[in-house]
Amino acid sequence: MGRGRAKAKQTKVARELKYAHHDLDVERLTKELGGSSSRDDIPPASSHEPESEPAH
C-alpha cells in the first residue's frame, strides 16, 4: 500500500508536461548553451540506414 499517492502525483506531473504550452526562446537557449545562432553550422544528419551487404 502507499503507491496510490505516488502514482497519482506522477500522473499529474506527466499530464501537466504533456498539455502545458511552453514558450521556447530559441535565441536565449542558444546563448545559454554557448552555441551559434546560425543553423548553417549544424551538420546534416547522417542516414541511419544499414549499408547493403554483398550477396553470397
PDB file of N, CA, C and O in Angstrom:
ATOM      1  N   MET A   1       0.845  -1.189   0.000  1.00  0.00           N
ATOM      2  CA  MET A   1       0.000   0.000   0.000  1.00  0.00           C
ATOM      3  C   MET A   1       0.885   1.246   0.000  1.00  0.00           C
ATOM      4  O   MET A   1       2.087   1.169   0.258  1.00  0.00           O
ATOM      5  N   GLY A   2       0.270   2.399  -0.294  1.00  0.00           N
ATOM      6  CA  GLY A   2       1.027   3.631  -0.311  1.00  0.00           C
ATOM      7  C   GLY A   2       1.473   4.055  -1.694  1.00  0.00           C
ATOM      8  O   GLY A   2       2.003   5.153  -1.868  1.00  0.00           O
ATOM      9  N   ARG A   3       1.267   3.213  -2.663  1.00  0.00           N
ATOM     10  CA  ARG A   3       1.684   3.518  -4.042  1.00  0.00           C
ATOM     11  C   ARG A   3       0.697   4.467  -4.718  1.00  0.00           C
ATOM     12  O   ARG A   3       1.056   5.148  -5.678  1.00  0.00           O
ATOM     13  N   GLY A   4      -0.519   4.519  -4.238  1.00  0.00           N
ATOM     14  CA  GLY A   4      -1.564   5.318  -4.880  1.00  0.00           C
ATOM     15  C   GLY A   4      -1.236   6.791  -4.997  1.00  0.00           C
ATOM     16  O   GLY A   4      -1.412   7.386  -6.060  1.00  0.00           O
ATOM     17  N   ARG A   5      -0.762   7.384  -3.914  1.00  0.00           N
ATOM     18  CA  ARG A   5      -0.450   8.820  -3.951  1.00  0.00           C
ATOM     19  C   ARG A   5       0.717   9.113  -4.872  1.00  0.00           C
ATOM     20  O   ARG A   5       0.684  10.084  -5.628  1.00  0.00           O
ATOM     21  N   ALA A   6       1.748   8.284  -4.817  1.00  0.00           N
ATOM     22  CA  ALA A   6       2.918   8.500  -5.665  1.00  0.00           C
ATOM     23  C   ALA A   6       2.536   8.385  -7.138  1.00  0.00           C
ATOM     24  O   ALA A   6       2.960   9.198  -7.958  1.00  0.00           O
ATOM     25  N   LYS A   7       1.738   7.380  -7.469  1.00  0.00           N
ATOM     26  CA  LYS A   7       1.314   7.199  -8.854  1.00  0.00           C
ATOM     27  C   LYS A   7       0.429   8.356  -9.302  1.00  0.00           C
ATOM     28  O   LYS A   7       0.546   8.823 -10.434  1.00  0.00           O
ATOM     29  N   ALA A   8      -0.451   8.819  -8.424  1.00  0.00           N
ATOM     30  CA  ALA A   8      -1.324   9.944  -8.765  1.00  0.00           C
ATOM     31  C   ALA A   8      -0.501  11.203  -9.033  1.00  0.00           C
ATOM     32  O   ALA A   8      -0.811  11.970  -9.944  1.00  0.00           O
ATOM     33  N   LYS A   9       0.543  11.413  -8.240  1.00  0.00           N
ATOM     34  CA  LYS A   9       1.388  12.593  -8.440  1.00  0.00           C
ATOM     35  C   LYS A   9       2.154  12.483  -9.751  1.00  0.00           C
ATOM     36  O   LYS A   9       2.267  13.462 -10.488  1.00  0.00           O
ATOM     37  N   GLN A  10       2.686  11.289 -10.048  1.00  0.00           N
ATOM     38  CA  GLN A  10       3.400  11.093 -11.305  1.00  0.00           C
ATOM     39  C   GLN A  10       2.480  11.336 -12.495  1.00  0.00           C
ATOM     40  O   GLN A  10       2.877  11.948 -13.487  1.00  0.00           O
ATOM     41  N   THR A  11       1.252  10.851 -12.386  1.00  0.00           N
ATOM     42  CA  THR A  11       0.274  11.036 -13.453  1.00  0.00           C
ATOM     43  C   THR A  11      -0.032  12.519 -13.637  1.00  0.00           C
ATOM     44  O   THR A  11      -0.133  13.003 -14.764  1.00  0.00           O
ATOM     45  N   LYS A  12      -0.179  13.235 -12.527  1.00  0.00           N
ATOM     46  CA  LYS A  12      -0.473  14.666 -12.580  1.00  0.00           C
ATOM     47  C   LYS A  12       0.672  15.429 -13.243  1.00  0.00           C
ATOM     48  O   LYS A  12       0.438  16.278 -14.104  1.00  0.00           O
ATOM     49  N   VAL A  13       1.897  15.131 -12.848  1.00  0.00           N
ATOM     50  CA  VAL A  13       3.064  15.806 -13.409  1.00  0.00           C
ATOM     51  C   VAL A  13       3.194  15.491 -14.898  1.00  0.00           C
ATOM     52  O   VAL A  13       3.462  16.382 -15.703  1.00  0.00           O
ATOM     53  N   ALA A  14       3.006  14.240 -15.258  1.00  0.00           N
ATOM     54  CA  ALA A  14       3.106  13.850 -16.668  1.00  0.00           C
ATOM     55  C   ALA A  14       2.048  14.556 -17.500  1.00  0.00           C
ATOM     56  O   ALA A  14       2.330  15.008 -18.610  1.00  0.00           O
ATOM     57  N   ARG A  15       0.856  14.654 -16.982  1.00  0.00           N
ATOM     58  CA  ARG A  15      -0.229  15.329 -17.698  1.00  0.00           C
ATOM     59  C   ARG A  15       0.080  16.810 -17.875  1.00  0.00           C
ATOM     60  O   ARG A  15      -0.177  17.374 -18.938  1.00  0.00           O
ATOM     61  N   GLU A  16       0.634  17.446 -16.834  1.00  0.00           N
ATOM     62  CA  GLU A  16       0.991  18.864 -16.926  1.00  0.00           C
ATOM     63  C   GLU A  16       2.062  19.078 -17.992  1.00  0.00           C
ATOM     64  O   GLU A  16       1.988  20.025 -18.775  1.00  0.00           O
ATOM     65  N   LEU A  17       3.052  18.196 -18.016  1.00  0.00           N
ATOM     66  CA  LEU A  17       4.111  18.326 -19.015  1.00  0.00           C
ATOM     67  C   LEU A  17       3.585  18.104 -20.428  1.00  0.00           C
ATOM     68  O   LEU A  17       4.012  18.770 -21.371  1.00  0.00           O
ATOM     69  N   LYS A  18       2.663  17.172 -20.563  1.00  0.00           N
ATOM     70  CA  LYS A  18       2.134  16.843 -21.887  1.00  0.00           C
ATOM     71  C   LYS A  18       1.271  17.963 -22.456  1.00  0.00           C
ATOM     72  O   LYS A  18       1.368  18.282 -23.641  1.00  0.00           O
ATOM     73  N   TYR A  19       0.432  18.556 -21.622  1.00  0.00           N
ATOM     74  CA  TYR A  19      -0.543  19.509 -22.129  1.00  0.00           C
ATOM     75  C   TYR A  19      -0.177  20.968 -21.905  1.00  0.00           C
ATOM     76  O   TYR A  19      -0.875  21.849 -22.406  1.00  0.00           O
ATOM     77  N   ALA A  20       0.896  21.256 -21.168  1.00  0.00           N
ATOM     78  CA  ALA A  20       1.290  22.642 -20.935  1.00  0.00           C
ATOM     79  C   ALA A  20       1.875  23.228 -22.215  1.00  0.00           C
ATOM     80  O   ALA A  20       2.524  22.524 -22.989  1.00  0.00           O
ATOM     81  N   HIS A  21       1.649  24.487 -22.426  1.00  0.00           N
ATOM     82  CA  HIS A  21       2.189  25.174 -23.592  1.00  0.00           C
ATOM     83  C   HIS A  21       3.404  25.961 -23.127  1.00  0.00           C
ATOM     84  O   HIS A  21       3.279  26.997 -22.474  1.00  0.00           O
ATOM     85  N   HIS A  22       4.568  25.460 -23.470  1.00  0.00           N
ATOM     86  CA  HIS A  22       5.807  26.098 -23.057  1.00  0.00           C
ATOM     87  C   HIS A  22       6.289  27.011 -24.167  1.00  0.00           C
ATOM     88  O   HIS A  22       6.374  26.611 -25.328  1.00  0.00           O
ATOM     89  N   ASP A  23       6.603  28.246 -23.794  1.00  0.00           N
ATOM     90  CA  ASP A  23       7.183  29.167 -24.760  1.00  0.00           C
ATOM     91  C   ASP A  23       8.684  28.919 -24.801  1.00  0.00           C
ATOM     92  O   ASP A  23       9.345  28.896 -23.762  1.00  0.00           O
ATOM     93  N   LEU A  24       9.210  28.738 -25.984  1.00  0.00           N
ATOM     94  CA  LEU A  24      10.617  28.416 -26.139  1.00  0.00           C
ATOM     95  C   LEU A  24      11.326  29.596 -26.784  1.00  0.00           C
ATOM     96  O   LEU A  24      11.039  29.960 -27.925  1.00  0.00           O
ATOM     97  N   ASP A  25      12.252  30.186 -26.045  1.00  0.00           N
ATOM     98  CA  ASP A  25      13.052  31.283 -26.564  1.00  0.00           C
ATOM     99  C   ASP A  25      14.343  30.684 -27.122  1.00  0.00           C
ATOM    100  O   ASP A  25      15.291  30.434 -26.378  1.00  0.00           O
ATOM    101  N   VAL A  26      14.370  30.458 -28.423  1.00  0.00           N
ATOM    102  CA  VAL A  26      15.477  29.762 -29.054  1.00  0.00           C
ATOM    103  C   VAL A  26      16.779  30.557 -28.921  1.00  0.00           C
ATOM    104  O   VAL A  26      17.832  29.977 -28.659  1.00  0.00           O
ATOM    105  N   GLU A  27      16.714  31.857 -29.098  1.00  0.00           N
ATOM    106  CA  GLU A  27      17.935  32.668 -29.022  1.00  0.00           C
ATOM    107  C   GLU A  27      18.545  32.607 -27.621  1.00  0.00           C
ATOM    108  O   GLU A  27      19.759  32.473 -27.472  1.00  0.00           O
ATOM    109  N   ARG A  28      17.702  32.706 -26.608  1.00  0.00           N
ATOM    110  CA  ARG A  28      18.199  32.651 -25.232  1.00  0.00           C
ATOM    111  C   ARG A  28      18.793  31.284 -24.920  1.00  0.00           C
ATOM    112  O   ARG A  28      19.836  31.186 -24.273  1.00  0.00           O
ATOM    113  N   LEU A  29      18.131  30.235 -25.379  1.00  0.00           N
ATOM    114  CA  LEU A  29      18.621  28.885 -25.164  1.00  0.00           C
ATOM    115  C   LEU A  29      19.971  28.686 -25.854  1.00  0.00           C
ATOM    116  O   LEU A  29      20.872  28.059 -25.296  1.00  0.00           O
ATOM    117  N   THR A  30      20.104  29.218 -27.061  1.00  0.00           N
ATOM    118  CA  THR A  30      21.357  29.103 -27.799  1.00  0.00           C
ATOM    119  C   THR A  30      22.484  29.801 -27.058  1.00  0.00           C
ATOM    120  O   THR A  30      23.596  29.280 -26.978  1.00  0.00           O
ATOM    121  N   LYS A  31      22.199  30.981 -26.513  1.00  0.00           N
ATOM    122  CA  LYS A  31      23.216  31.715 -25.764  1.00  0.00           C
ATOM    123  C   LYS A  31      23.621  30.952 -24.515  1.00  0.00           C
ATOM    124  O   LYS A  31      24.804  30.902 -24.176  1.00  0.00           O
ATOM    125  N   GLU A  32      22.654  30.358 -23.825  1.00  0.00           N
ATOM    126  CA  GLU A  32      22.947  29.616 -22.599  1.00  0.00           C
ATOM    127  C   GLU A  32      23.799  28.385 -22.907  1.00  0.00           C
ATOM    128  O   GLU A  32      24.667  28.015 -22.117  1.00  0.00           O
ATOM    129  N   LEU A  33      23.556  27.763 -24.039  1.00  0.00           N
ATOM    130  CA  LEU A  33      24.317  26.574 -24.403  1.00  0.00           C
ATOM    131  C   LEU A  33      25.660  26.924 -25.029  1.00  0.00           C
ATOM    132  O   LEU A  33      26.497  26.048 -25.246  1.00  0.00           O
ATOM    133  N   GLY A  34      25.866  28.212 -25.321  1.00  0.00           N
ATOM    134  CA  GLY A  34      27.139  28.651 -25.863  1.00  0.00           C
ATOM    135  C   GLY A  34      27.324  28.330 -27.325  1.00  0.00           C
ATOM    136  O   GLY A  34      28.452  28.287 -27.816  1.00  0.00           O
ATOM    137  N   GLY A  35      26.234  28.103 -28.027  1.00  0.00           N
ATOM    138  CA  GLY A  35      26.318  27.753 -29.441  1.00  0.00           C
ATOM    139  C   GLY A  35      26.139  28.954 -30.332  1.00  0.00           C
ATOM    140  O   GLY A  35      25.969  30.081 -29.866  1.00  0.00           O
ATOM    141  N   SER A  36      26.181  28.700 -31.600  1.00  0.00           N
ATOM    142  CA  SER A  36      25.976  29.729 -32.602  1.00  0.00           C
ATOM    143  C   SER A  36      24.493  29.859 -32.892  1.00  0.00           C
ATOM    144  O   SER A  36      23.749  28.884 -32.794  1.00  0.00           O
ATOM    145  N   SER A  37      24.062  31.055 -33.249  1.00  0.00           N
ATOM    146  CA  SER A  37      22.646  31.255 -33.544  1.00  0.00           C
ATOM    147  C   SER A  37      22.316  30.914 -34.992  1.00  0.00           C
ATOM    148  O   SER A  37      21.150  30.948 -35.384  1.00  0.00           O
ATOM    149  N   SER A  38      23.325  30.588 -35.785  1.00  0.00           N
ATOM    150  CA  SER A  38      23.109  30.254 -37.184  1.00  0.00           C
ATOM    151  C   SER A  38      22.892  28.758 -37.348  1.00  0.00           C
ATOM    152  O   SER A  38      23.629  27.953 -36.778  1.00  0.00           O
ATOM    153  N   ARG A  39      21.885  28.385 -38.123  1.00  0.00           N
ATOM    154  CA  ARG A  39      21.613  26.975 -38.363  1.00  0.00           C
ATOM    155  C   ARG A  39      22.554  26.412 -39.424  1.00  0.00           C
ATOM    156  O   ARG A  39      22.582  25.200 -39.638  1.00  0.00           O
ATOM    157  N   ASP A  40      23.333  27.281 -40.099  1.00  0.00           N
ATOM    158  CA  ASP A  40      24.262  26.822 -41.121  1.00  0.00           C
ATOM    159  C   ASP A  40      25.404  26.013 -40.521  1.00  0.00           C
ATOM    160  O   ASP A  40      26.048  25.234 -41.223  1.00  0.00           O
ATOM    161  N   ASP A  41      25.661  26.193 -39.216  1.00  0.00           N
ATOM    162  CA  ASP A  41      26.756  25.496 -38.554  1.00  0.00           C
ATOM    163  C   ASP A  41      26.413  24.067 -38.191  1.00  0.00           C
ATOM    164  O   ASP A  41      27.299  23.296 -37.823  1.00  0.00           O
ATOM    165  N   ILE A  42      25.143  23.696 -38.286  1.00  0.00           N
ATOM    166  CA  ILE A  42      24.716  22.361 -37.895  1.00  0.00           C
ATOM    167  C   ILE A  42      24.954  21.405 -39.061  1.00  0.00           C
ATOM    168  O   ILE A  42      24.437  21.629 -40.155  1.00  0.00           O
ATOM    169  N   PRO A  43      25.726  20.347 -38.842  1.00  0.00           N
ATOM    170  CA  PRO A  43      25.974  19.400 -39.941  1.00  0.00           C
ATOM    171  C   PRO A  43      24.704  18.623 -40.264  1.00  0.00           C
ATOM    172  O   PRO A  43      23.863  18.421 -39.388  1.00  0.00           O
ATOM    173  N   PRO A  44      24.556  18.186 -41.507  1.00  0.00           N
ATOM    174  CA  PRO A  44      23.363  17.410 -41.876  1.00  0.00           C
ATOM    175  C   PRO A  44      23.348  16.074 -41.144  1.00  0.00           C
ATOM    176  O   PRO A  44      24.397  15.493 -40.866  1.00  0.00           O
ATOM    177  N   ALA A  45      22.167  15.603 -40.840  1.00  0.00           N
ATOM    178  CA  ALA A  45      22.023  14.327 -40.142  1.00  0.00           C
ATOM    179  C   ALA A  45      22.458  13.200 -41.061  1.00  0.00           C
ATOM    180  O   ALA A  45      22.146  13.192 -42.252  1.00  0.00           O
ATOM    181  N   SER A  46      23.180  12.252 -40.491  1.00  0.00           N
ATOM    182  CA  SER A  46      23.614  11.119 -41.292  1.00  0.00           C
ATOM    183  C   SER A  46      22.484  10.107 -41.383  1.00  0.00           C
ATOM    184  O   SER A  46      21.620  10.032 -40.509  1.00  0.00           O
ATOM    185  N   SER A  47      22.509   9.344 -42.443  1.00  0.00           N
ATOM    186  CA  SER A  47      21.480   8.330 -42.644  1.00  0.00           C
ATOM    187  C   SER A  47      21.747   7.151 -41.726  1.00  0.00           C
ATOM    188  O   SER A  47      22.890   6.715 -41.591  1.00  0.00           O
ATOM    189  N   HIS A  48      20.715   6.637 -41.100  1.00  0.00           N
ATOM    190  CA  HIS A  48      20.856   5.511 -40.190  1.00  0.00           C
ATOM    191  C   HIS A  48      20.466   4.200 -40.859  1.00  0.00           C
ATOM    192  O   HIS A  48      20.266   3.188 -40.187  1.00  0.00           O
ATOM    193  N   GLU A  49      20.359   4.222 -42.189  1.00  0.00           N
ATOM    194  CA  GLU A  49      20.003   3.010 -42.905  1.00  0.00           C
ATOM    195  C   GLU A  49      21.233   2.119 -43.006  1.00  0.00           C
ATOM    196  O   GLU A  49      22.327   2.605 -43.293  1.00  0.00           O
ATOM    197  N   PRO A  50      21.069   0.830 -42.776  1.00  0.00           N
ATOM    198  CA  PRO A  50      22.227  -0.059 -42.880  1.00  0.00           C
ATOM    199  C   PRO A  50      22.691  -0.168 -44.336  1.00  0.00           C
ATOM    200  O   PRO A  50      21.889  -0.115 -45.269  1.00  0.00           O
ATOM    201  N   GLU A  51      24.006  -0.322 -44.501  1.00  0.00           N
ATOM    202  CA  GLU A  51      24.543  -0.458 -45.843  1.00  0.00           C
ATOM    203  C   GLU A  51      24.142  -1.831 -46.398  1.00  0.00           C
ATOM    204  O   GLU A  51      24.020  -2.807 -45.658  1.00  0.00           O
ATOM    205  N   SER A  52      23.943  -1.877 -47.699  1.00  0.00           N
ATOM    206  CA  SER A  52      23.550  -3.162 -48.286  1.00  0.00           C
ATOM    207  C   SER A  52      24.744  -4.115 -48.255  1.00  0.00           C
ATOM    208  O   SER A  52      25.881  -3.725 -48.521  1.00  0.00           O
ATOM    209  N   GLU A  53      24.457  -5.360 -47.926  1.00  0.00           N
ATOM    210  CA  GLU A  53      25.506  -6.364 -47.842  1.00  0.00           C
ATOM    211  C   GLU A  53      25.629  -7.087 -49.172  1.00  0.00           C
ATOM    212  O   GLU A  53      24.628  -7.270 -49.866  1.00  0.00           O
ATOM    213  N   PRO A  54      26.837  -7.503 -49.542  1.00  0.00           N
ATOM    214  CA  PRO A  54      27.002  -8.235 -50.805  1.00  0.00           C
ATOM    215  C   PRO A  54      26.279  -9.581 -50.748  1.00  0.00           C
ATOM    216  O   PRO A  54      26.225 -10.224 -49.700  1.00  0.00           O
ATOM    217  N   ALA A  55      25.731  -9.992 -51.879  1.00  0.00           N
ATOM    218  CA  ALA A  55      25.020 -11.275 -51.948  1.00  0.00           C
ATOM    219  C   ALA A  55      26.020 -12.414 -51.903  1.00  0.00           C
ATOM    220  O   ALA A  55      27.116 -12.308 -52.454  1.00  0.00           O
ATOM    221  N   HIS A  56      25.650 -13.490 -51.257  1.00  0.00           N
ATOM    222  CA  HIS A  56      26.527 -14.659 -51.134  1.00  0.00           C
ATOM    223  C   HIS A  56      26.170 -15.701 -52.163  1.00  0.00           C
ATOM    224  O   HIS A  56      26.799 -16.758 -52.216  1.00  0.00           O
TER     225      HIS A  56
END
